[in-house]
Amino acid sequence: MRTNRFSTSLVALGAAVTLTACGANAGGGAEGGDEQGDQGEAPLGKVGVILPETASSARWEGFDKPLLEEALRAEGFDPDVQNAQGEVQKFTTLADGMIAQGVEVLVIASINSEVGSAVAAQANNAGIPTIDYDRLNLGGSSDYYVSFDNVRVGELQGEGIAEALEGQQGAEVIEIEGAPTDNNATLFHEGQRNILDPLYESGALKLVQSQPIDNWDNQRGGTTFEQILTANGGTVDGVVAANDGLAGAVITVLRKNGLNGAVPVTGQDATPDGLRRILRGDQYMTVFKPIKAEAEATAELAAALATGDTDAADALADDVTEDPRGGRDVKSVLLEPHLITKDNVKRVIDEGYVDAADVCTEDLADVCAELGIT
């Protein structure tokens, strides 16, 4: 669903983006009323950011919020980063307030494309430029989009489960996918199938069932997986779970049936919970998305838009992403994700995204020592 893939590499982005030190981000920032900087110290004024929720993934408050605040302040903004907690009405209310305040730029990580597109249209009508953050709003009007190569995320998940099941002819796979209203979930699934469809077609692997989960609801994901597992005679050889939250719900069911550790499970977001499960052997892999780079690219793009420098914005967003619903190509920054298994969990910690103390709990001390994680 995108073209000119990888023309914006992480290395190239580093030359374009002003890098700032990354502090600890494993813990979430407080919701609501962020401490605002002195407007006199924010020459570019206020920028508004609306994040979608906290229920399905720890990333939004634990990673995106503090990193966006840091990056936006470094660019000269006074950031107002709020979370809609999965509520469409709260999302629109937050947007109304930010638009009424006259933010210079509005950054949107939407709950779904409908509310995201409506907010973008409202902001654009008020003369406020918008950036779709992490999730593209299909049929929307934002001129720019910052995310990871989400098809590649899915391909990494497909490669992970294929690697884990290599040599097990006809191994049965259940797919627990993300929300059907989230375009990212569609792209993840597309990427997974790029890898897995040939294996399904050849009989190397067998697809039991693929099921999207509304709202990325972990509890529903676990219940749905248990129903599919039971209908399949209580057995499965591998599970493609679209993120670490769903992976955790799946593994809870596997543990109840004495299958955890024997059935490889994929994930995404490199959360502390996911990394611990990988070290314990319950989860096979996750996908690491360096959100610091995503936040910094968004901040620099916002600075270019706030100053009316569209040439600079276009130079940064030199990929394009297809919006099939809107029939348009959206200028994009697409960053590269990375596959993480037990052997390279250390990378996530070494790069400062998760504290070793949040991963190396007492029961994992010996494993962490063997892997050089301190």
C-alpha positions in Angstrom: 0.0 0.0 0.0 3.0 2.3 -0.4 5.6 3.1 -3.0 9.2 4.2 -3.0 9.7 1.9 0.0 12.7 2.6 2.3 13.8 5.8 0.5 13.6 7.4 3.9 16.0 5.2 5.8 16.7 5.6 9.5 20.2 6.7 8.6 19.0 9.4 6.2 16.5 10.6 8.7 19.2 11.0 11.3 20.9 13.5 9.0 17.6 15.5 8.7 16.3 15.3 12.2 17.8 17.1 15.2 18.5 14.2 17.6 17.9 14.7 21.2 18.8 12.7 24.2 16.2 10.0 25.1 15.3 9.7 28.7 13.7 6.7 30.4 10.3 6.0 28.9 9.1 2.7 30.2 6.7 4.5 32.5 3.7 6.5 31.2 3.4 10.2 31.6 0.4 11.5 33.6 -2.8 11.9 31.6 -4.4 15.2 31.0 -3.0 18.7 31.8 0.6 18.3 30.9 3.0 20.7 32.4 3.3 23.5 29.8 6.4 25.4 29.0 6.7 29.2 29.1 5.3 30.5 25.8 8.2 32.9 25.7 10.5 29.8 25.5 8.4 28.3 22.7 9.0 30.5 19.7 6.9 28.2 17.4 3.9 28.3 19.8 1.7 25.4 20.8 1.3 22.1 18.9 -1.5 19.7 19.8 -1.1 15.9 19.8 -4.0 13.5 20.3 -3.1 9.8 21.0 -5.7 7.1 20.7 -5.8 4.9 23.8 -3.9 3.0 26.5 -5.8 -0.3 26.7 -4.3 -2.2 23.9 -0.7 -1.2 24.1 1.7 0.4 26.6 3.5 2.3 23.8 1.2 5.3 23.6 1.8 6.6 27.2 5.1 4.8 27.9 6.9 5.7 24.6 5.1 8.1 22.3 4.0 10.7 24.8 7.3 11.4 26.5 9.3 11.2 23.3 6.9 13.5 21.4 7.0 16.0 24.2 10.8 15.9 24.2 11.1 16.2 20.5 8.6 19.0 20.1 10.1 21.1 22.8 13.5 20.6 21.1 12.0 22.1 18.0 10.7 25.1 19.8 7.1 24.1 20.5 5.0 24.1 23.6 3.5 20.6 23.3 0.0 19.6 24.5 -0.1 15.8 24.3 -3.4 14.2 25.3 -4.9 10.7 25.1 -8.5 10.0 24.1 -8.5 6.7 26.1 -10.3 4.9 23.2 -13.3 7.2 23.3 -14.4 8.8 20.1 -16.3 11.6 21.9 -13.2 12.4 24.0 -11.1 12.5 20.9 -13.3 15.0 19.2 -13.6 17.1 22.4 -9.8 17.2 22.7 -9.6 18.2 19.1 -12.2 21.0 19.5 -10.2 22.4 22.4 -6.9 22.4 20.6 -8.4 23.9 17.5 -10.1 26.6 19.6 -6.7 27.4 21.2 -5.3 27.9 17.7 -2.5 25.4 17.8 0.1 25.8 15.1 -0.1 22.2 14.0 -2.3 19.3 15.0 -0.8 15.7 15.2 -3.4 13.0 15.0 -3.0 9.3 16.1 -6.6 8.4 15.6 -8.9 5.8 17.0 -10.3 5.1 13.6 -10.2 6.8 10.1 -13.7 8.3 10.5 -12.9 10.4 13.6 -9.4 11.1 12.4 -10.6 12.4 9.0 -13.3 14.5 10.6 -10.8 16.1 13.0 -8.4 16.8 10.2 -11.0 18.4 8.1 -12.1 20.6 11.0 -8.5 21.7 11.6 -7.8 22.4 8.0 -10.9 24.5 7.8 -9.4 26.5 10.7 -6.2 26.9 8.8 -4.3 24.5 11.0 -2.0 21.9 9.2 -2.4 18.3 10.3 -0.1 15.3 10.4 -1.4 11.7 10.6 0.8 10.1 13.2 1.5 6.3 13.1 -2.0 5.6 11.6 -3.1 6.9 8.2 -6.7 8.2 8.2 -8.2 6.7 5.1 -10.3 9.3 3.2 -8.7 12.0 5.2 -7.1 15.4 4.3 -3.8 15.4 6.2 -1.0 16.3 3.7 1.6 14.4 5.7 1.9 11.0 7.4 4.7 9.8 9.8 4.9 6.1 10.6 6.8 2.9 10.1 6.7 0.7 7.0 3.7 -1.2 8.3 3.7 -3.8 5.5 7.3 -4.6 6.5 6.1 -4.9 10.2 3.8 -7.6 9.0 6.4 -9.3 6.9 8.7 -9.5 9.9 5.9 -11.2 11.9 5.4 -13.6 9.0 9.2 -14.3 8.8 9.2 -14.9 12.6 6.5 -17.5 12.6 7.9 -19.2 9.5 11.3 -19.4 11.1 9.9 -20.8 14.3 8.0 -23.5 12.5 10.6 -24.3 9.9 10.7 -28.1 9.2 7.3 -28.7 10.7 5.4 -29.7 7.5 1.7 -28.8 7.7 2.1 -26.9 11.0 -1.2 -25.3 12.0 -1.3 -21.5 12.4 -4.0 -19.2 14.0 -3.9 -15.5 13.2 -5.2 -13.0 15.7 -5.2 -9.6 13.9 -5.8 -6.0 14.9 -8.8 -3.8 14.6 -10.4 -3.9 11.1 -11.0 -0.1 11.4 -7.2 0.5 11.8 -5.5 0.8 8.4 -2.2 -0.3 10.1 -3.8 -3.6 11.0 -4.7 -4.0 7.3 -1.1 -3.3 6.4 0.3 -5.7 9.0 -2.0 -8.4 7.7 -0.9 -7.7 4.1 2.7 -8.0 5.1 2.1 -11.3 7.0 0.4 -12.7 4.0 3.3 -11.7 1.7 5.4 -14.2 3.6 2.8 -16.8 4.7 0.5 -17.2 1.7 3.1 -19.1 -0.3 3.6 -21.4 2.7 -0.1 -21.9 3.1 -0.5 -22.6 -0.6 2.3 -25.2 -0.7 1.1 -27.0 2.4 4.2 -26.2 4.4 1.9 -24.4 6.9 -1.9 -24.7 7.4 -4.0 -21.7 8.3 -6.7 -22.7 10.8 -8.4 -19.3 11.0 -7.6 -15.6 10.7 -9.6 -13.3 13.0 -9.5 -9.5 13.4 -10.2 -8.1 16.9 -12.3 -5.0 17.2 -10.6 -2.1 18.9 -7.5 -4.2 19.5 -9.3 -5.5 22.6 -6.9 -7.8 24.4 -9.6 -9.5 26.4 -11.7 -10.1 23.4 -8.6 -11.3 21.5 -7.9 -13.9 24.2 -11.5 -15.1 24.3 -11.6 -15.4 20.5 -8.3 -17.3 20.4 -9.6 -19.7 23.0 -12.7 -20.4 21.0 -10.7 -21.0 17.8 -8.3 -23.2 19.7 -11.1 -25.3 21.3 -12.8 -25.7 17.9 -9.5 -27.0 16.5 -9.3 -29.7 19.1 -7.2 -27.8 21.6 -4.1 -27.8 19.5 -2.2 -25.3 17.4 1.5 -25.1 16.3 1.9 -21.3 16.0 0.1 -18.0 16.5 0.4 -14.8 14.6 -0.6 -12.1 17.1 -0.6 -8.6 15.7 0.9 -6.9 18.8 2.3 -7.6 22.2 -1.0 -7.0 23.9 -2.8 -9.6 21.9 0.2 -11.9 22.2 -0.1 -11.7 26.0 -3.8 -12.6 25.8 -3.0 -15.6 23.6 -0.2 -16.8 25.9 -2.6 -16.6 28.9 -4.8 -19.1 27.1 -1.9 -21.3 26.0 -0.6 -21.4 29.6 -4.1 -22.5 30.8 -3.9 -25.4 28.4 -0.3 -26.2 29.1 0.9 -25.1 25.7 2.9 -21.9 26.6 6.5 -22.2 25.5 5.7 -25.0 23.1 3.7 -22.8 20.6 5.6 -19.8 19.1 3.7 -16.5 19.2 4.5 -13.3 17.4 4.0 -9.7 18.6 4.8 -6.1 18.0 5.9 -2.9 19.9 8.8 -4.4 22.0 7.0 -3.7 25.2 8.5 -4.7 28.6 5.8 -7.4 29.0 6.5 -8.7 25.5 10.3 -8.7 26.0 9.9 -10.6 29.3 7.7 -13.2 27.6 10.4 -13.6 24.9 13.1 -14.1 27.6 10.9 -16.7 29.3 10.3 -18.5 26.1 6.5 -17.9 25.9 6.7 -15.4 23.0 8.9 -16.0 20.0 9.4 -12.5 18.7 8.2 -8.9 18.7 8.8 -6.0 16.3 10.9 -3.1 17.5 9.8 0.3 16.1 12.2 3.1 17.3 9.6 5.5 18.3 12.2 8.2 19.1 12.9 8.5 15.4 9.1 8.7 14.7 8.6 11.4 17.3 11.6 13.4 16.1 10.5 13.2 12.4 7.1 14.4 13.4 8.5 17.3 15.4 10.7 18.4 12.6 7.8 18.1 10.1 5.6 20.1 12.4 8.3 22.8 12.7 8.5 23.1 8.9 4.7 23.4 8.6 4.4 25.9 11.4 6.9 28.2 9.6 5.3 27.6 6.2 8.4 25.9 4.8 6.7 23.2 2.7 9.9 22.6 0.7 11.5 21.4 4.0 8.5 19.3 4.8 8.5 17.7 1.4 12.2 16.9 1.6 11.6 15.1 4.9 8.5 13.3 3.7 10.0 11.8 0.6 8.0 8.6 0.6 4.4 8.3 -0.4 1.6 6.1 1.0 -1.6 5.3 -1.0 -4.9 6.2 0.5 -7.2 3.9 -1.4 -10.4 5.3 0.1 -9.4 8.9 -0.7 -7.8 8.0 -4.0 -4.7 10.0 -3.2 -1.0 9.6 -2.4 0.0 11.0 1.0 3.5 12.4 1.5 5.1 10.2 4.1 8.0 9.5 6.4 8.2 5.7 6.6 10.8 4.3 9.1 12.3 0.8 9.3 11.1 -1.7 11.9 13.3 -4.5 13.3 12.6 -8.1 14.3 13.5 -9.0 17.9 13.9 -12.5 19.2 15.6 -13.7 22.5 19.0 -13.3 20.9 18.7 -9.6 20.3 16.4 -8.3 23.1 19.5 -6.5 24.3 19.2 -4.1 21.4 16.0 -2.6 22.6 17.5 -2.0 26.0 20.9 -0.8 24.8 19.1 1.8 22.6 17.3 3.2 25.7 13.7 2.3 24.8 13.2 0.0 27.8 15.1 -0.1 31.1 16.9 -3.3 31.9 15.2 -3.2 35.4 11.8 -3.4 33.7 12.8 -6.5 31.8 15.3 -8.4 34.0 13.0 -9.3 36.9 14.2 -11.7 39.5 13.1 -14.8 37.7 15.0 -13.6 34.5 18.2 -12.5 36.2 20.2 -15.5 35.0 18.8 -15.2 31.4 19.7 -11.5 31.3 23.2 -12.2 32.5 23.7 -14.9 29.8 22.6 -12.3 27.2 24.7 -9.5 28.6 21.7 -7.4 29.6 22.6 -5.2 32.5 
